[in-house]
Amino acid sequence: MAIGMFGGTFDPVHMGHLRVAEEVREAYSMEKVYFVPARVQPFKQSGRGATAEERVRMLEMATRGNSFFRTSPVEIRRGGVSYSIDTVKHFARRFGDIYFVMGMDAFSDIGLWKAYRELFLYADFVVMVRPGIRPSGLPTGLSTETRQLDASTFEHASGKKIYFHHITQLDISSTRIRELARMGKSIKYLVPHPVERYIIKKGLYRN
């Protein structure tokens, strides 16, 4: 069985992250889903937030109640800017069959990523599509390397597949949670209870 690799800043992790991970895990019979917090994302190097260690801690709290979920600090330990190609190779060496789980917005920008064409040699992709949104197709440069199998599935020349998967949209964002926390307002039911307590105790996002 394959595993899922779900990357992001997770600053903080919230209920929307957990719900979509559960949906794709079930849909693609993943043995585990690994949440992989980035140390420094190439396109998100500004702004204030929790430290890498605090983000890992919140993920560990959030995923503890689901036996299918794991937190991987591989990018935190590696240091420097986090490039997906390095992380995908790491998981491919360890597990063999992996699904790279990401949102539609991230996939649309994948042509800007370091060595992005190599990613499709190591992993199948599950691109999460929000309700009411039509998949925008493949980024420039990939169309000549893939063929369309059906309305939501493409096959890369490597044999790996790209699935556009419609998810349940919970209108929650990390940005909004940080704003609420900064103003001292309630974040209850937006994040798991242990994460809520941790944010309040540590005074995260307040200044």
mmCIF file of the C-alpha atoms, coordinates in Angstrom:
data_MODEL
# 
_entry.id   MODEL 
# 
loop_
_atom_site.group_PDB 
_atom_site.id 
_atom_site.type_symbol 
_atom_site.label_atom_id 
_atom_site.label_alt_id 
_atom_site.label_comp_id 
_atom_site.label_asym_id 
_atom_site.label_entity_id 
_atom_site.label_seq_id 
_atom_site.pdbx_PDB_ins_code 
_atom_site.Cartn_x 
_atom_site.Cartn_y 
_atom_site.Cartn_z 
_atom_site.occupancy 
_atom_site.B_iso_or_equiv 
_atom_site.pdbx_formal_charge 
_atom_site.auth_seq_id 
_atom_site.auth_comp_id 
_atom_site.auth_asym_id 
_atom_site.auth_atom_id 
_atom_site.pdbx_PDB_model_num 
ATOM 1   C CA . MET A 1 1   ? 0.000   0.000  0.000   1.00 0.00 ? 1   MET A CA 1 
ATOM 2   C CA . ALA A 1 2   ? 1.112   3.542  -0.716  1.00 0.00 ? 2   ALA A CA 1 
ATOM 3   C CA . ILE A 1 3   ? 1.520   6.453  1.671   1.00 0.00 ? 3   ILE A CA 1 
ATOM 4   C CA . GLY A 1 4   ? 0.517   10.085 1.270   1.00 0.00 ? 4   GLY A CA 1 
ATOM 5   C CA . MET A 1 5   ? 2.877   13.047 1.621   1.00 0.00 ? 5   MET A CA 1 
ATOM 6   C CA . PHE A 1 6   ? 1.086   16.266 2.561   1.00 0.00 ? 6   PHE A CA 1 
ATOM 7   C CA . GLY A 1 7   ? 3.358   19.303 2.763   1.00 0.00 ? 7   GLY A CA 1 
ATOM 8   C CA . GLY A 1 8   ? 2.814   22.900 3.794   1.00 0.00 ? 8   GLY A CA 1 
ATOM 9   C CA . THR A 1 9   ? 3.611   25.495 6.408   1.00 0.00 ? 9   THR A CA 1 
ATOM 10  C CA . PHE A 1 10  ? 0.786   24.381 8.752   1.00 0.00 ? 10  PHE A CA 1 
ATOM 11  C CA . ASP A 1 11  ? 0.984   27.674 10.626  1.00 0.00 ? 11  ASP A CA 1 
ATOM 12  C CA . PRO A 1 12  ? -1.127  26.502 12.348  1.00 0.00 ? 12  PRO A CA 1 
ATOM 13  C CA . VAL A 1 13  ? -2.561  23.147 11.315  1.00 0.00 ? 13  VAL A CA 1 
ATOM 14  C CA . HIS A 1 14  ? -6.373  23.320 11.356  1.00 0.00 ? 14  HIS A CA 1 
ATOM 15  C CA . MET A 1 15  ? -9.463  21.151 10.950  1.00 0.00 ? 15  MET A CA 1 
ATOM 16  C CA . GLY A 1 16  ? -9.575  21.741 7.206   1.00 0.00 ? 16  GLY A CA 1 
ATOM 17  C CA . HIS A 1 17  ? -6.111  20.181 6.787   1.00 0.00 ? 17  HIS A CA 1 
ATOM 18  C CA . LEU A 1 18  ? -7.127  17.146 8.804   1.00 0.00 ? 18  LEU A CA 1 
ATOM 19  C CA . ARG A 1 19  ? -10.427 16.614 6.992   1.00 0.00 ? 19  ARG A CA 1 
ATOM 20  C CA . VAL A 1 20  ? -8.996  16.710 3.465   1.00 0.00 ? 20  VAL A CA 1 
ATOM 21  C CA . ALA A 1 21  ? -6.136  14.407 4.496   1.00 0.00 ? 21  ALA A CA 1 
ATOM 22  C CA . GLU A 1 22  ? -8.679  11.913 5.821   1.00 0.00 ? 22  GLU A CA 1 
ATOM 23  C CA . GLU A 1 23  ? -10.713 12.106 2.621   1.00 0.00 ? 23  GLU A CA 1 
ATOM 24  C CA . VAL A 1 24  ? -7.808  11.461 0.259   1.00 0.00 ? 24  VAL A CA 1 
ATOM 25  C CA . ARG A 1 25  ? -6.395  8.752  2.525   1.00 0.00 ? 25  ARG A CA 1 
ATOM 26  C CA . GLU A 1 26  ? -9.658  6.874  2.336   1.00 0.00 ? 26  GLU A CA 1 
ATOM 27  C CA . ALA A 1 27  ? -10.223 7.492  -1.382  1.00 0.00 ? 27  ALA A CA 1 
ATOM 28  C CA . TYR A 1 28  ? -6.790  6.181  -2.405  1.00 0.00 ? 28  TYR A CA 1 
ATOM 29  C CA . SER A 1 29  ? -6.392  3.502  0.287   1.00 0.00 ? 29  SER A CA 1 
ATOM 30  C CA . MET A 1 30  ? -3.264  5.093  1.721   1.00 0.00 ? 30  MET A CA 1 
ATOM 31  C CA . GLU A 1 31  ? -1.617  3.196  4.529   1.00 0.00 ? 31  GLU A CA 1 
ATOM 32  C CA . LYS A 1 32  ? -0.489  6.427  6.174   1.00 0.00 ? 32  LYS A CA 1 
ATOM 33  C CA . VAL A 1 33  ? -0.529  10.162 5.499   1.00 0.00 ? 33  VAL A CA 1 
ATOM 34  C CA . TYR A 1 34  ? 2.618   12.033 6.512   1.00 0.00 ? 34  TYR A CA 1 
ATOM 35  C CA . PHE A 1 35  ? 2.215   15.737 7.279   1.00 0.00 ? 35  PHE A CA 1 
ATOM 36  C CA . VAL A 1 36  ? 5.474   17.424 6.297   1.00 0.00 ? 36  VAL A CA 1 
ATOM 37  C CA . PRO A 1 37  ? 5.905   20.978 7.628   1.00 0.00 ? 37  PRO A CA 1 
ATOM 38  C CA . ALA A 1 38  ? 8.327   23.083 5.591   1.00 0.00 ? 38  ALA A CA 1 
ATOM 39  C CA . ARG A 1 39  ? 11.190  24.794 7.364   1.00 0.00 ? 39  ARG A CA 1 
ATOM 40  C CA . VAL A 1 40  ? 11.284  27.662 4.875   1.00 0.00 ? 40  VAL A CA 1 
ATOM 41  C CA . GLN A 1 41  ? 9.079   27.579 1.793   1.00 0.00 ? 41  GLN A CA 1 
ATOM 42  C CA . PRO A 1 42  ? 10.641  29.262 -1.269  1.00 0.00 ? 42  PRO A CA 1 
ATOM 43  C CA . PHE A 1 43  ? 7.515   31.356 -1.923  1.00 0.00 ? 43  PHE A CA 1 
ATOM 44  C CA . LYS A 1 44  ? 6.587   32.093 1.715   1.00 0.00 ? 44  LYS A CA 1 
ATOM 45  C CA . GLN A 1 45  ? 9.613   33.628 3.360   1.00 0.00 ? 45  GLN A CA 1 
ATOM 46  C CA . SER A 1 46  ? 7.974   36.708 4.856   1.00 0.00 ? 46  SER A CA 1 
ATOM 47  C CA . GLY A 1 47  ? 5.636   37.378 7.726   1.00 0.00 ? 47  GLY A CA 1 
ATOM 48  C CA . ARG A 1 48  ? 5.554   36.319 11.348  1.00 0.00 ? 48  ARG A CA 1 
ATOM 49  C CA . GLY A 1 49  ? 4.329   33.019 12.623  1.00 0.00 ? 49  GLY A CA 1 
ATOM 50  C CA . ALA A 1 50  ? 5.174   30.074 14.820  1.00 0.00 ? 50  ALA A CA 1 
ATOM 51  C CA . THR A 1 51  ? 8.672   28.618 14.802  1.00 0.00 ? 51  THR A CA 1 
ATOM 52  C CA . ALA A 1 52  ? 9.388   25.402 12.923  1.00 0.00 ? 52  ALA A CA 1 
ATOM 53  C CA . GLU A 1 53  ? 9.534   23.516 16.213  1.00 0.00 ? 53  GLU A CA 1 
ATOM 54  C CA . GLU A 1 54  ? 6.188   24.939 17.337  1.00 0.00 ? 54  GLU A CA 1 
ATOM 55  C CA . ARG A 1 55  ? 4.546   23.981 14.049  1.00 0.00 ? 55  ARG A CA 1 
ATOM 56  C CA . VAL A 1 56  ? 5.853   20.426 14.386  1.00 0.00 ? 56  VAL A CA 1 
ATOM 57  C CA . ARG A 1 57  ? 4.558   20.250 17.942  1.00 0.00 ? 57  ARG A CA 1 
ATOM 58  C CA . MET A 1 58  ? 1.086   21.419 16.892  1.00 0.00 ? 58  MET A CA 1 
ATOM 59  C CA . LEU A 1 59  ? 0.990   18.847 14.090  1.00 0.00 ? 59  LEU A CA 1 
ATOM 60  C CA . GLU A 1 60  ? 1.946   16.088 16.502  1.00 0.00 ? 60  GLU A CA 1 
ATOM 61  C CA . MET A 1 61  ? -0.904  17.146 18.783  1.00 0.00 ? 61  MET A CA 1 
ATOM 62  C CA . ALA A 1 62  ? -3.387  17.368 15.926  1.00 0.00 ? 62  ALA A CA 1 
ATOM 63  C CA . THR A 1 63  ? -2.561  13.979 14.393  1.00 0.00 ? 63  THR A CA 1 
ATOM 64  C CA . ARG A 1 64  ? -2.197  11.980 17.597  1.00 0.00 ? 64  ARG A CA 1 
ATOM 65  C CA . GLY A 1 65  ? -5.799  10.765 17.560  1.00 0.00 ? 65  GLY A CA 1 
ATOM 66  C CA . ASN A 1 66  ? -5.647  9.274  14.052  1.00 0.00 ? 66  ASN A CA 1 
ATOM 67  C CA . SER A 1 67  ? -3.641  6.067  13.647  1.00 0.00 ? 67  SER A CA 1 
ATOM 68  C CA . PHE A 1 68  ? -3.291  6.755  9.909   1.00 0.00 ? 68  PHE A CA 1 
ATOM 69  C CA . PHE A 1 69  ? -1.626  10.147 10.404  1.00 0.00 ? 69  PHE A CA 1 
ATOM 70  C CA . ARG A 1 70  ? 2.020   10.889 11.073  1.00 0.00 ? 70  ARG A CA 1 
ATOM 71  C CA . THR A 1 71  ? 4.159   14.019 11.361  1.00 0.00 ? 71  THR A CA 1 
ATOM 72  C CA . SER A 1 72  ? 7.515   14.040 9.576   1.00 0.00 ? 72  SER A CA 1 
ATOM 73  C CA . PRO A 1 73  ? 10.066  16.719 10.533  1.00 0.00 ? 73  PRO A CA 1 
ATOM 74  C CA . VAL A 1 74  ? 12.365  15.732 7.659   1.00 0.00 ? 74  VAL A CA 1 
ATOM 75  C CA . GLU A 1 75  ? 12.388  19.235 6.135   1.00 0.00 ? 75  GLU A CA 1 
ATOM 76  C CA . ILE A 1 76  ? 12.909  20.876 9.529   1.00 0.00 ? 76  ILE A CA 1 
ATOM 77  C CA . ARG A 1 77  ? 15.913  18.655 10.216  1.00 0.00 ? 77  ARG A CA 1 
ATOM 78  C CA . ARG A 1 78  ? 17.346  19.179 6.742   1.00 0.00 ? 78  ARG A CA 1 
ATOM 79  C CA . GLY A 1 79  ? 17.541  22.931 7.296   1.00 0.00 ? 79  GLY A CA 1 
ATOM 80  C CA . GLY A 1 80  ? 17.591  25.724 4.752   1.00 0.00 ? 80  GLY A CA 1 
ATOM 81  C CA . VAL A 1 81  ? 14.909  26.282 2.144   1.00 0.00 ? 81  VAL A CA 1 
ATOM 82  C CA . SER A 1 82  ? 12.553  23.308 1.744   1.00 0.00 ? 82  SER A CA 1 
ATOM 83  C CA . TYR A 1 83  ? 12.429  21.905 -1.783  1.00 0.00 ? 83  TYR A CA 1 
ATOM 84  C CA . SER A 1 84  ? 9.824   19.269 -2.558  1.00 0.00 ? 84  SER A CA 1 
ATOM 85  C CA . ILE A 1 85  ? 12.114  17.305 -4.863  1.00 0.00 ? 85  ILE A CA 1 
ATOM 86  C CA . ASP A 1 86  ? 14.412  16.496 -1.926  1.00 0.00 ? 86  ASP A CA 1 
ATOM 87  C CA . THR A 1 87  ? 11.489  15.424 0.245   1.00 0.00 ? 87  THR A CA 1 
ATOM 88  C CA . VAL A 1 88  ? 9.844   13.326 -2.461  1.00 0.00 ? 88  VAL A CA 1 
ATOM 89  C CA . LYS A 1 89  ? 13.113  11.461 -3.064  1.00 0.00 ? 89  LYS A CA 1 
ATOM 90  C CA . HIS A 1 90  ? 13.423  10.853 0.684   1.00 0.00 ? 90  HIS A CA 1 
ATOM 91  C CA . PHE A 1 91  ? 9.947   9.299  0.899   1.00 0.00 ? 91  PHE A CA 1 
ATOM 92  C CA . ALA A 1 92  ? 10.372  7.349  -2.345  1.00 0.00 ? 92  ALA A CA 1 
ATOM 93  C CA . ARG A 1 93  ? 13.528  5.732  -0.976  1.00 0.00 ? 93  ARG A CA 1 
ATOM 94  C CA . ARG A 1 94  ? 11.757  4.822  2.236   1.00 0.00 ? 94  ARG A CA 1 
ATOM 95  C CA . PHE A 1 95  ? 8.360   3.682  0.984   1.00 0.00 ? 95  PHE A CA 1 
ATOM 96  C CA . GLY A 1 96  ? 8.455   3.204  -2.788  1.00 0.00 ? 96  GLY A CA 1 
ATOM 97  C CA . ASP A 1 97  ? 4.854   4.091  -3.661  1.00 0.00 ? 97  ASP A CA 1 
ATOM 98  C CA . ILE A 1 98  ? 3.824   7.574  -2.591  1.00 0.00 ? 98  ILE A CA 1 
ATOM 99  C CA . TYR A 1 99  ? 1.077   10.082 -3.320  1.00 0.00 ? 99  TYR A CA 1 
ATOM 100 C CA . PHE A 1 100 ? 2.052   13.741 -3.267  1.00 0.00 ? 100 PHE A CA 1 
ATOM 101 C CA . VAL A 1 101 ? -1.030  15.496 -1.876  1.00 0.00 ? 101 VAL A CA 1 
ATOM 102 C CA . MET A 1 102 ? -1.438  19.202 -2.608  1.00 0.00 ? 102 MET A CA 1 
ATOM 103 C CA . GLY A 1 103 ? -3.973  21.920 -3.309  1.00 0.00 ? 103 GLY A CA 1 
ATOM 104 C CA . MET A 1 104 ? -4.966  23.218 -6.716  1.00 0.00 ? 104 MET A CA 1 
ATOM 105 C CA . ASP A 1 105 ? -3.235  26.567 -6.160  1.00 0.00 ? 105 ASP A CA 1 
ATOM 106 C CA . ALA A 1 106 ? 0.092   24.933 -5.384  1.00 0.00 ? 106 ALA A CA 1 
ATOM 107 C CA . PHE A 1 107 ? -0.192  22.608 -8.364  1.00 0.00 ? 107 PHE A CA 1 
ATOM 108 C CA . SER A 1 108 ? -0.915  25.513 -10.699 1.00 0.00 ? 108 SER A CA 1 
ATOM 109 C CA . ASP A 1 109 ? 2.439   27.049 -9.699  1.00 0.00 ? 109 ASP A CA 1 
ATOM 110 C CA . ILE A 1 110 ? 4.436   23.832 -9.847  1.00 0.00 ? 110 ILE A CA 1 
ATOM 111 C CA . GLY A 1 111 ? 6.249   24.969 -12.986 1.00 0.00 ? 111 GLY A CA 1 
ATOM 112 C CA . LEU A 1 112 ? 8.104   27.441 -10.756 1.00 0.00 ? 112 LEU A CA 1 
ATOM 113 C CA . TRP A 1 113 ? 9.387   24.755 -8.414  1.00 0.00 ? 113 TRP A CA 1 
ATOM 114 C CA . LYS A 1 114 ? 12.942  23.464 -8.358  1.00 0.00 ? 114 LYS A CA 1 
ATOM 115 C CA . ALA A 1 115 ? 13.376  20.413 -10.653 1.00 0.00 ? 115 ALA A CA 1 
ATOM 116 C CA . TYR A 1 116 ? 9.597   20.057 -10.839 1.00 0.00 ? 116 TYR A CA 1 
ATOM 117 C CA . ARG A 1 117 ? 9.650   17.634 -13.776 1.00 0.00 ? 117 ARG A CA 1 
ATOM 118 C CA . GLU A 1 118 ? 11.596  15.130 -11.665 1.00 0.00 ? 118 GLU A CA 1 
ATOM 119 C CA . LEU A 1 119 ? 8.763   14.991 -9.145  1.00 0.00 ? 119 LEU A CA 1 
ATOM 120 C CA . PHE A 1 120 ? 6.670   12.995 -11.606 1.00 0.00 ? 120 PHE A CA 1 
ATOM 121 C CA . LEU A 1 121 ? 9.300   10.268 -11.725 1.00 0.00 ? 121 LEU A CA 1 
ATOM 122 C CA . TYR A 1 122 ? 8.845   9.475  -8.037  1.00 0.00 ? 122 TYR A CA 1 
ATOM 123 C CA . ALA A 1 123 ? 5.225   10.071 -7.009  1.00 0.00 ? 123 ALA A CA 1 
ATOM 124 C CA . ASP A 1 124 ? 1.613   9.964  -8.052  1.00 0.00 ? 124 ASP A CA 1 
ATOM 125 C CA . PHE A 1 125 ? -0.163  13.275 -7.438  1.00 0.00 ? 125 PHE A CA 1 
ATOM 126 C CA . VAL A 1 126 ? -3.482  13.942 -5.742  1.00 0.00 ? 126 VAL A CA 1 
ATOM 127 C CA . VAL A 1 127 ? -4.506  17.520 -6.499  1.00 0.00 ? 127 VAL A CA 1 
ATOM 128 C CA . MET A 1 128 ? -7.292  18.618 -4.174  1.00 0.00 ? 128 MET A CA 1 
ATOM 129 C CA . VAL A 1 129 ? -10.033 20.618 -5.901  1.00 0.00 ? 129 VAL A CA 1 
ATOM 130 C CA . ARG A 1 130 ? -12.431 22.779 -3.891  1.00 0.00 ? 130 ARG A CA 1 
ATOM 131 C CA . PRO A 1 131 ? -16.217 22.607 -4.502  1.00 0.00 ? 131 PRO A CA 1 
ATOM 132 C CA . GLY A 1 132 ? -17.384 24.760 -7.389  1.00 0.00 ? 132 GLY A CA 1 
ATOM 133 C CA . ILE A 1 133 ? -13.888 24.950 -8.892  1.00 0.00 ? 133 ILE A CA 1 
ATOM 134 C CA . ARG A 1 134 ? -13.051 23.313 -12.190 1.00 0.00 ? 134 ARG A CA 1 
ATOM 135 C CA . PRO A 1 135 ? -9.540  21.863 -12.524 1.00 0.00 ? 135 PRO A CA 1 
ATOM 136 C CA . SER A 1 136 ? -7.458  24.293 -14.547 1.00 0.00 ? 136 SER A CA 1 
ATOM 137 C CA . GLY A 1 137 ? -5.607  21.511 -16.320 1.00 0.00 ? 137 GLY A CA 1 
ATOM 138 C CA . LEU A 1 138 ? -1.907  20.869 -16.367 1.00 0.00 ? 138 LEU A CA 1 
ATOM 139 C CA . PRO A 1 139 ? 0.733   23.566 -15.912 1.00 0.00 ? 139 PRO A CA 1 
ATOM 140 C CA . THR A 1 140 ? 2.701   24.645 -18.970 1.00 0.00 ? 140 THR A CA 1 
ATOM 141 C CA . GLY A 1 141 ? 5.373   22.119 -19.807 1.00 0.00 ? 141 GLY A CA 1 
ATOM 142 C CA . LEU A 1 142 ? 3.546   19.053 -18.533 1.00 0.00 ? 142 LEU A CA 1 
ATOM 143 C CA . SER A 1 143 ? 0.987   18.668 -21.304 1.00 0.00 ? 143 SER A CA 1 
ATOM 144 C CA . THR A 1 144 ? 3.505   17.147 -23.712 1.00 0.00 ? 144 THR A CA 1 
ATOM 145 C CA . GLU A 1 145 ? 4.600   14.611 -21.073 1.00 0.00 ? 145 GLU A CA 1 
ATOM 146 C CA . THR A 1 146 ? 1.154   13.340 -20.124 1.00 0.00 ? 146 THR A CA 1 
ATOM 147 C CA . ARG A 1 147 ? -1.977  11.812 -21.582 1.00 0.00 ? 147 ARG A CA 1 
ATOM 148 C CA . GLN A 1 148 ? -5.512  12.212 -20.272 1.00 0.00 ? 148 GLN A CA 1 
ATOM 149 C CA . LEU A 1 149 ? -7.184  9.012  -19.072 1.00 0.00 ? 149 LEU A CA 1 
ATOM 150 C CA . ASP A 1 150 ? -10.522 10.479 -18.015 1.00 0.00 ? 150 ASP A CA 1 
ATOM 151 C CA . ALA A 1 151 ? -12.062 13.754 -16.863 1.00 0.00 ? 151 ALA A CA 1 
ATOM 152 C CA . SER A 1 152 ? -9.982  13.874 -13.688 1.00 0.00 ? 152 SER A CA 1 
ATOM 153 C CA . THR A 1 153 ? -6.959  11.650 -14.307 1.00 0.00 ? 153 THR A CA 1 
ATOM 154 C CA . PHE A 1 154 ? -3.767  12.099 -16.299 1.00 0.00 ? 154 PHE A CA 1 
ATOM 155 C CA . GLU A 1 155 ? -0.880  9.705  -16.794 1.00 0.00 ? 155 GLU A CA 1 
ATOM 156 C CA . HIS A 1 156 ? 2.699   10.950 -16.956 1.00 0.00 ? 156 HIS A CA 1 
ATOM 157 C CA . ALA A 1 157 ? 5.218   9.396  -19.326 1.00 0.00 ? 157 ALA A CA 1 
ATOM 158 C CA . SER A 1 158 ? 6.865   7.835  -16.259 1.00 0.00 ? 158 SER A CA 1 
ATOM 159 C CA . GLY A 1 159 ? 3.677   5.881  -15.541 1.00 0.00 ? 159 GLY A CA 1 
ATOM 160 C CA . LYS A 1 160 ? 2.813   7.995  -12.506 1.00 0.00 ? 160 LYS A CA 1 
ATOM 161 C CA . LYS A 1 161 ? -0.676  9.471  -12.407 1.00 0.00 ? 161 LYS A CA 1 
ATOM 162 C CA . ILE A 1 162 ? -2.138  12.873 -11.593 1.00 0.00 ? 162 ILE A CA 1 
ATOM 163 C CA . TYR A 1 163 ? -5.564  12.747 -9.956  1.00 0.00 ? 163 TYR A CA 1 
ATOM 164 C CA . PHE A 1 164 ? -7.778  15.816 -9.596  1.00 0.00 ? 164 PHE A CA 1 
ATOM 165 C CA . HIS A 1 165 ? -9.813  14.980 -6.512  1.00 0.00 ? 165 HIS A CA 1 
ATOM 166 C CA . HIS A 1 166 ? -12.817 17.003 -5.305  1.00 0.00 ? 166 HIS A CA 1 
ATOM 167 C CA . ILE A 1 167 ? -12.797 17.541 -1.563  1.00 0.00 ? 167 ILE A CA 1 
ATOM 168 C CA . THR A 1 168 ? -15.147 18.818 1.126   1.00 0.00 ? 168 THR A CA 1 
ATOM 169 C CA . GLN A 1 169 ? -14.305 22.470 1.603   1.00 0.00 ? 169 GLN A CA 1 
ATOM 170 C CA . LEU A 1 170 ? -14.123 23.731 5.176   1.00 0.00 ? 170 LEU A CA 1 
ATOM 171 C CA . ASP A 1 171 ? -13.826 27.493 4.938   1.00 0.00 ? 171 ASP A CA 1 
ATOM 172 C CA . ILE A 1 172 ? -10.907 27.703 7.361   1.00 0.00 ? 172 ILE A CA 1 
ATOM 173 C CA . SER A 1 173 ? -7.529  29.283 6.734   1.00 0.00 ? 173 SER A CA 1 
ATOM 174 C CA . SER A 1 174 ? -4.351  29.507 8.788   1.00 0.00 ? 174 SER A CA 1 
ATOM 175 C CA . THR A 1 175 ? -4.211  33.213 7.956   1.00 0.00 ? 175 THR A CA 1 
ATOM 176 C CA . ARG A 1 176 ? -7.608  33.830 9.556   1.00 0.00 ? 176 ARG A CA 1 
ATOM 177 C CA . ILE A 1 177 ? -6.687  31.764 12.614  1.00 0.00 ? 177 ILE A CA 1 
ATOM 178 C CA . ARG A 1 178 ? -3.533  33.836 13.110  1.00 0.00 ? 178 ARG A CA 1 
ATOM 179 C CA . GLU A 1 179 ? -5.570  37.035 12.800  1.00 0.00 ? 179 GLU A CA 1 
ATOM 180 C CA . LEU A 1 180 ? -8.078  35.858 15.411  1.00 0.00 ? 180 LEU A CA 1 
ATOM 181 C CA . ALA A 1 181 ? -5.308  34.757 17.772  1.00 0.00 ? 181 ALA A CA 1 
ATOM 182 C CA . ARG A 1 182 ? -3.533  38.091 17.328  1.00 0.00 ? 182 ARG A CA 1 
ATOM 183 C CA . MET A 1 183 ? -6.702  39.906 18.378  1.00 0.00 ? 183 MET A CA 1 
ATOM 184 C CA . GLY A 1 184 ? -7.264  37.567 21.322  1.00 0.00 ? 184 GLY A CA 1 
ATOM 185 C CA . LYS A 1 185 ? -10.462 36.143 19.815  1.00 0.00 ? 185 LYS A CA 1 
ATOM 186 C CA . SER A 1 186 ? -11.681 32.561 19.953  1.00 0.00 ? 186 SER A CA 1 
ATOM 187 C CA . ILE A 1 187 ? -10.211 29.937 17.606  1.00 0.00 ? 187 ILE A CA 1 
ATOM 188 C CA . LYS A 1 188 ? -12.285 27.138 19.119  1.00 0.00 ? 188 LYS A CA 1 
ATOM 189 C CA . TYR A 1 189 ? -13.489 24.525 16.585  1.00 0.00 ? 189 TYR A CA 1 
ATOM 190 C CA . LEU A 1 190 ? -11.130 25.884 13.921  1.00 0.00 ? 190 LEU A CA 1 
ATOM 191 C CA . VAL A 1 191 ? -8.193  23.895 15.282  1.00 0.00 ? 191 VAL A CA 1 
ATOM 192 C CA . PRO A 1 192 ? -8.081  20.718 17.380  1.00 0.00 ? 192 PRO A CA 1 
ATOM 193 C CA . HIS A 1 193 ? -8.532  21.401 21.087  1.00 0.00 ? 193 HIS A CA 1 
ATOM 194 C CA . PRO A 1 194 ? -4.913  20.563 22.084  1.00 0.00 ? 194 PRO A CA 1 
ATOM 195 C CA . VAL A 1 195 ? -3.669  22.953 19.380  1.00 0.00 ? 195 VAL A CA 1 
ATOM 196 C CA . GLU A 1 196 ? -6.008  25.686 20.635  1.00 0.00 ? 196 GLU A CA 1 
ATOM 197 C CA . ARG A 1 197 ? -4.667  25.267 24.179  1.00 0.00 ? 197 ARG A CA 1 
ATOM 198 C CA . TYR A 1 198 ? -1.071  25.282 22.943  1.00 0.00 ? 198 TYR A CA 1 
ATOM 199 C CA . ILE A 1 199 ? -1.553  28.501 20.941  1.00 0.00 ? 199 ILE A CA 1 
ATOM 200 C CA . ILE A 1 200 ? -3.133  30.231 23.930  1.00 0.00 ? 200 ILE A CA 1 
ATOM 201 C CA . LYS A 1 201 ? -0.550  28.967 26.409  1.00 0.00 ? 201 LYS A CA 1 
ATOM 202 C CA . LYS A 1 202 ? 2.388   29.978 24.227  1.00 0.00 ? 202 LYS A CA 1 
ATOM 203 C CA . GLY A 1 203 ? 0.803   33.276 23.173  1.00 0.00 ? 203 GLY A CA 1 
ATOM 204 C CA . LEU A 1 204 ? 1.403   32.435 19.534  1.00 0.00 ? 204 LEU A CA 1 
ATOM 205 C CA . TYR A 1 205 ? 0.573   35.021 16.871  1.00 0.00 ? 205 TYR A CA 1 
ATOM 206 C CA . ARG A 1 206 ? -0.205  37.698 19.459  1.00 0.00 ? 206 ARG A CA 1 
ATOM 207 C CA . ASN A 1 207 ? 2.535   40.127 18.354  1.00 0.00 ? 207 ASN A CA 1 
# 
